[in-house]
């Protein structure tokens, strides 16, 4: 008969460890749950918050802006002109970046500049020339020669930094009349860019994108519009996209038949992201992160409190996600209206030093005007009842509103009830509700008309 081998070897008696029995006690259960909880915290800490704000978003991160991106692309490919007009925080810069990225993949030449980053038109022109040099794929010496040729009337001085792999340019101010305010330099830069575009292969698009374009017009003075139009209306090879957030100023510039930019190109007004698309995006991102959503009301509240401003929607959703991440276990983390309101109050308190500084820099009548905007729901601000409550005359109230618009605190928006005032930053309105000396309620929701 074959020998039967015991599972622990030939010994008749198992080793001591093999005889041990696992005793399941309450202390063991607590320790196991603690380990699971710690593991969940580590996993959640490693997760990336899907709601982005405060930077330029890529094409895959934008919510429902495909048509706008496609239009910017087509304008540059076809050598046309486009005015992209929309309030701050609505995603203009991200749209422009996404279009730029897609065009550069196709080997296009795209120069994108923010006019507000340049204190003078001369510095803006230097940026255009340096950007053009960067786009040329030839060697440093050859690129320099080409730029001097295309922009010969500017007599640019070029320098290439080997450490930064970046071009800098300085144009000759003497090539422009003293009283031109730099507009002549800008016109010559645009003409030079058209010369560069004509030298490119037929399939290679060339485009210039200037964000906050109204700043260039302000720097150039009264003749800037006419001089720029006179130059670029003859350009067929370069596509131009002029974007800006001063909606009233740009609307008058492009829609008034007496202005030089009237019908120079197409005009697109950028509005909020359609609610159904934004609601679907927010709900999907929370669920993909492992959180539950308590009905549609919590998602709608995010949009309500952020007044549908894309930047603020992402910001508040980001704060809600952080609130849920700190909840253990993950499966019990639920997005509710209470979580949304808690996240909003945390954000407002976080930015309290900034909002306080902004508030204290305002005059008394400007502060009272903002309180009236909050209390009145942004409409009928020049009614006699509101004017009497402010204790000032109609002209004073109008000047106060104008000053707040100039400071980018308020903006005008057309509605079914006429012109209404909107906060550029809806969370500043929430701060006023929470901390203003004359409180008007806590976190009230004012729906756009």
C-alpha positions in Angstrom: 0.0 0.0 0.0 1.3 3.4 -0.9 2.3 5.6 1.9 -0.2 8.3 2.7 1.5 11.7 3.1 0.1 14.1 5.6 -0.4 17.7 4.5 2.2 18.9 7.0 4.8 16.3 6.1 5.6 13.0 7.8 5.0 14.4 11.3 2.1 12.9 13.2 1.5 16.2 14.9 1.1 19.5 12.9 3.4 22.4 13.8 2.1 24.8 16.4 1.2 27.6 13.8 -0.9 25.1 11.8 -2.9 24.4 14.9 -3.7 28.1 15.4 -7.2 29.3 14.9 -8.1 32.8 13.7 -10.3 34.5 16.4 -12.6 37.1 14.9 -13.1 39.7 17.6 -14.6 43.2 17.7 -11.1 44.7 17.8 -10.2 42.9 14.6 -13.3 44.2 12.9 -12.5 47.8 13.9 -8.9 47.5 12.7 -10.1 46.1 9.4 -12.6 48.9 8.8 -9.9 51.4 9.7 -7.6 49.9 7.1 -10.3 50.0 4.5 -11.1 53.6 5.3 -7.4 54.6 5.1 -7.1 52.9 1.8 -10.2 54.8 0.5 -8.6 58.1 1.6 -5.4 57.3 -0.1 -7.2 56.3 -3.3 -9.3 59.5 -3.2 -6.3 61.7 -2.6 -4.7 60.2 -5.7 -7.8 61.0 -7.8 -7.7 64.1 -9.9 -10.5 66.6 -9.5 -12.2 66.6 -13.0 -13.5 70.2 -12.7 -10.9 72.6 -14.0 -10.8 76.4 -13.7 -8.2 79.2 -13.7 -6.3 77.9 -16.7 -6.7 77.5 -20.4 -8.6 74.3 -21.1 -7.8 71.9 -23.9 -10.3 70.8 -26.6 -11.2 67.6 -24.7 -12.0 69.6 -21.5 -14.4 72.2 -23.0 -18.1 71.7 -22.5 -20.3 72.3 -25.6 -17.9 74.7 -27.4 -17.2 72.5 -30.5 -19.1 74.9 -32.9 -17.2 77.9 -31.6 -13.8 76.1 -31.9 -14.7 75.0 -35.4 -15.7 78.5 -36.5 -12.4 79.9 -35.3 -10.5 77.2 -37.2 -12.5 77.8 -40.4 -12.0 81.6 -40.3 -8.2 81.2 -40.1 -8.1 78.5 -42.7 -10.1 80.6 -45.2 -8.3 83.9 -44.4 -11.5 85.6 -43.1 -12.2 87.9 -40.1 -14.1 87.0 -37.0 -15.1 89.1 -33.9 -15.7 86.8 -30.9 -17.6 88.7 -28.2 -18.5 87.4 -24.8 -18.3 88.3 -21.1 -15.3 87.4 -19.0 -15.2 83.9 -17.5 -17.2 82.4 -20.4 -14.3 80.5 -21.9 -13.2 82.7 -24.8 -9.5 82.1 -24.1 -10.0 78.3 -23.9 -11.9 78.3 -27.2 -9.0 80.3 -28.9 -6.4 77.9 -27.4 -8.3 74.8 -28.5 -8.6 76.2 -32.1 -4.9 77.1 -32.0 -3.9 73.6 -30.9 -5.9 72.0 -33.6 -4.5 74.3 -36.3 -0.9 73.8 -35.2 -1.3 70.1 -35.5 -2.1 70.7 -39.1 1.1 72.7 -39.4 -0.6 76.1 -39.6 1.0 79.4 -38.5 -1.1 80.8 -35.6 -0.1 83.8 -33.5 -2.2 84.3 -30.4 -1.7 87.3 -28.2 -3.6 89.0 -25.3 -3.7 92.7 -25.9 -4.1 93.4 -22.2 -0.7 91.9 -21.6 1.0 94.7 -23.5 1.0 98.3 -22.0 1.7 99.8 -25.4 1.0 99.0 -29.1 4.7 99.0 -29.7 5.1 96.1 -27.3 2.2 94.3 -28.9 3.9 94.7 -32.3 7.1 93.4 -30.8 5.1 90.3 -29.7 3.6 89.8 -33.2 7.1 89.9 -34.8 8.7 87.6 -32.2 5.7 85.2 -32.5 6.1 85.1 -36.3 9.8 84.3 -36.0 9.0 81.4 -33.6 6.5 79.9 -36.1 9.1 79.7 -38.9 10.6 76.2 -39.0 13.9 77.2 -40.6 17.2 77.7 -38.8 17.8 80.7 -36.6 19.7 82.7 -39.2 17.3 82.0 -42.0 14.3 82.7 -39.8 15.9 86.1 -38.8 16.5 87.0 -42.5 12.9 86.1 -43.4 11.4 88.2 -40.6 13.6 91.2 -41.5 12.3 90.8 -45.1 8.6 90.4 -44.3 8.6 93.2 -41.7 11.2 95.4 -43.4 9.3 98.6 -42.8 9.5 98.0 -39.1 13.3 97.4 -39.2 13.1 94.9 -36.4 16.0 93.9 -34.2 15.8 90.2 -33.4 17.4 88.1 -30.7 17.2 84.4 -30.1 17.9 83.0 -26.7 19.4 79.5 -26.8 18.7 78.8 -23.2 15.0 79.7 -23.5 14.6 78.7 -27.2 12.6 81.9 -27.6 12.7 84.9 -29.9 12.5 88.6 -28.8 12.0 91.5 -31.2 12.2 95.3 -31.0 10.9 97.4 -33.8 12.1 100.8 -34.7 9.8 103.4 -33.2 11.2 105.9 -35.6 9.4 104.2 -38.4 6.0 105.6 -37.1 4.8 109.1 -36.8 5.0 110.5 -33.2 1.2 111.2 -33.0 0.1 107.7 -34.3 -0.1 106.2 -30.8 1.6 103.1 -32.3 -1.2 102.4 -34.7 1.1 102.8 -37.7 3.4 100.2 -36.2 0.5 97.8 -35.7 -0.7 98.3 -39.3 2.8 97.6 -40.7 3.0 94.5 -38.5 -0.3 93.3 -40.0 1.0 94.0 -43.5 4.2 92.1 -42.7 2.2 89.1 -41.5 0.3 89.1 -44.7 3.6 89.1 -46.6 4.7 86.1 -44.5 1.4 84.3 -45.2 1.8 84.8 -49.0 5.2 83.1 -48.8 3.8 80.0 -47.3 2.7 76.9 -49.2 -0.9 77.1 -50.4 -2.2 74.6 -47.9 -0.6 76.2 -44.9 -3.0 78.5 -43.0 -1.8 81.7 -41.3 -3.8 83.4 -38.6 -3.6 86.2 -36.0 -5.7 85.9 -32.8 -5.8 88.9 -30.5 -7.7 88.4 -27.3 -9.1 91.4 -25.4 -8.8 93.3 -28.7 -10.6 96.4 -27.4 -7.5 97.2 -25.4 -5.5 97.7 -28.7 -8.2 100.0 -29.9 -8.1 102.0 -26.7 -4.3 102.3 -26.9 -4.5 103.4 -30.5 -7.0 106.1 -30.1 -9.7 107.4 -32.3 -8.1 106.6 -35.7 -7.2 103.0 -34.8 -10.3 101.4 -36.2 -10.1 103.1 -39.5 -6.4 102.4 -40.0 -6.7 98.7 -39.1 -9.6 98.2 -41.4 -7.9 99.9 -44.3 -5.0 97.5 -43.9 -6.7 94.1 -43.3 -9.6 94.5 -45.7 -7.1 93.9 -48.4 -5.6 90.9 -46.8 -6.7 87.6 -48.3 -4.2 85.1 -47.0 -4.2 85.9 -43.2 -7.2 85.0 -41.0 -8.0 87.3 -38.1 -9.8 86.6 -34.9 -10.5 89.6 -32.6 -11.9 88.5 -29.3 -13.0 90.7 -26.4 -15.0 90.9 -23.2 -16.1 94.5 -23.3 -19.4 93.4 -24.9 -21.0 96.8 -25.1 -17.9 98.4 -26.7 -17.3 95.6 -29.2 -21.0 95.4 -30.1 -21.1 99.1 -31.0 -17.8 98.7 -32.8 -19.1 95.9 -35.1 -22.8 96.6 -35.3 -22.9 100.4 -35.8 -23.0 101.1 -39.5 -21.0 104.3 -39.0 -18.0 102.5 -37.5 -15.1 101.2 -39.6 -15.4 97.6 -38.4 -19.1 97.3 -39.5 -19.4 94.2 -41.6 -15.7 93.7 -41.8 -16.1 90.1 -40.7 -18.5 87.8 -39.0 -19.6 88.3 -35.4 -20.2 85.6 -32.8 -21.7 86.4 -29.4 -20.6 83.9 -26.8 -23.3 83.0 -24.4 -23.5 80.5 -21.5 -23.2 76.8 -22.1 -26.7 75.3 -22.7 -28.0 74.0 -19.3 -28.8 70.5 -20.4 -25.3 70.0 -21.7 -23.7 71.5 -18.5 -26.0 69.4 -16.3 -25.1 66.2 -18.1 -21.4 67.0 -17.9 -21.5 67.8 -14.2 -23.5 64.7 -13.3 -21.3 62.4 -15.4 -18.1 63.7 -13.8 -19.4 63.2 -10.2 -20.7 59.7 -11.0 -17.4 58.7 -12.7 -15.6 59.8 -9.5 -17.6 57.3 -7.5 -20.0 59.8 -6.0 -23.8 59.7 -5.9 -26.0 62.6 -7.0 -29.2 63.3 -5.1 -31.6 64.1 -7.9 -31.2 66.9 -10.4 -31.7 69.7 -7.9 -28.1 69.6 -6.6 -26.7 70.0 -10.1 -29.2 72.7 -10.9 -28.2 74.6 -7.7 -24.6 74.7 -8.8 -25.6 76.4 -12.0 -28.1 78.7 -10.2 -25.5 79.9 -7.7 -22.9 80.3 -10.3 -25.4 82.1 -12.6 -24.4 79.8 -15.5 -21.0 81.5 -15.8 -18.8 78.6 -17.0 -15.7 79.6 -14.9 -17.8 79.9 -11.7 -19.7 76.7 -12.4 -16.4 74.7 -12.7 -15.1 76.5 -9.6 -18.1 75.6 -7.5 -18.3 72.0 -8.8 -14.6 71.7 -8.0 -15.3 72.8 -4.4 -18.2 70.3 -4.1 -15.9 67.5 -5.4 -13.4 68.3 -2.7 -16.1 68.2 -0.1 -17.2 64.8 -1.2 -13.6 63.5 -1.5 -13.1 64.0 2.2 -16.2 61.9 3.0 -15.4 58.3 4.0 -16.5 55.8 2.9 -16.8 56.9 -0.7 -19.9 55.0 -1.5 -21.8 57.1 1.0 -20.6 60.4 -0.4 -23.7 62.1 -2.0 -23.9 65.4 -3.8 -26.8 67.2 -2.1 -28.0 70.8 -2.0 -26.5 71.1 1.4 -23.0 70.1 0.1 -23.4 72.7 -2.7 -24.2 75.5 -0.3 -21.5 74.4 2.1 -18.9 74.4 -0.8 -20.1 77.9 -1.9 -19.8 79.4 1.6 -16.3 77.9 1.9 -15.3 79.5 -1.5 -16.7 82.9 -0.5 -14.9 82.8 2.8 -11.7 81.7 1.1 -11.8 84.7 -1.2 -12.9 87.1 1.6 -9.5 89.0 1.7 -9.8 89.7 -2.1 -13.5 90.7 -2.0 -12.9 92.8 1.1 -10.2 94.7 -0.6 -12.4 95.2 -3.7 -15.3 96.4 -1.6 -13.3 98.9 0.6 -11.8 100.5 -2.6 -15.3 101.5 -3.7 -17.0 104.7 -2.9 -20.0 104.8 -0.6 -22.5 105.3 -3.5 -20.8 102.5 -5.5 -21.2 100.1 -2.5 -24.9 101.1 -2.1 -25.4 100.6 -5.9 -24.1 97.1 -5.6 -26.4 96.4 -2.7 -29.3 97.6 -4.9 -28.2 95.3 -7.7 -28.3 92.4 -5.4 -31.5 93.3 -3.8 -33.4 94.3 -7.0 -32.3 91.2 -9.0 -30.3 93.5 -11.3 -33.3 95.1 -13.0 -35.0 98.4 -12.8 -32.0 99.9 -11.1 -32.8 103.4 -12.4 -36.4 103.4 -11.2 -37.4 106.3 -8.9 -37.9 103.9 -6.0 -34.4 102.6 -6.2 -33.0 106.1 -6.8 -34.8 107.3 -3.7 -33.5 104.4 -1.6 -29.9 105.3 -2.6 -30.5 108.9 -1.7 -28.9 110.3 -4.8 -30.0 111.7 -8.1 -30.5 109.7 -11.4 -27.2 111.1 -12.9 -25.2 110.0 -9.8 -26.6 106.5 -10.0 -25.8 106.3 -13.8 -22.3 107.4 -13.1 -21.9 104.9 -10.3 -23.1 102.1 -12.6 -20.7 103.2 -15.3 -17.8 103.3 -12.9 -18.6 99.7 -11.8 -18.8 98.6 -15.4 -15.4 100.2 -16.1 -13.9 98.4 -13.1 -15.2 95.0 -14.5 -17.4 94.5 -11.5 -20.7 94.8 -13.4 -21.7 94.3 -17.0 -24.8 95.1 -18.9 -27.0 92.3 -20.4 -30.2 92.5 -22.4 -33.1 90.6 -21.0 -36.9 90.4 -21.6 -37.3 93.1 -18.9 -34.8 95.4 -20.6 -31.1 96.0 -19.6 -30.1 94.3 -16.4 -26.8 94.4 -14.5 -24.9 91.2 -13.9 -21.9 90.7 -11.7 -18.8 89.7 -13.7 -18.0 87.4 -10.7 -21.3 86.0 -9.3 -19.5 84.9 -6.1 -18.8 88.6 -5.3 -22.6 89.0 -5.2 -22.7 86.1 -2.8 -20.0 87.7 -0.6 -22.1 90.9 -0.5 -25.1 88.9 0.7 -23.0 87.3 3.4 -20.8 90.1 4.6 -22.2 93.4 3.4 -23.0 96.0 6.1 -26.6 96.1 4.9 -27.4 92.4 4.6 -30.0 91.4 2.0 -30.3 87.7 2.8 -28.0 84.8 2.7 -27.2 83.0 -0.5 -30.4 84.0 -2.3 -30.7 82.8 -5.9 -31.5 85.4 -8.5 -32.3 83.8 -11.8 -31.5 85.6 -15.0 -34.6 87.0 -16.7 
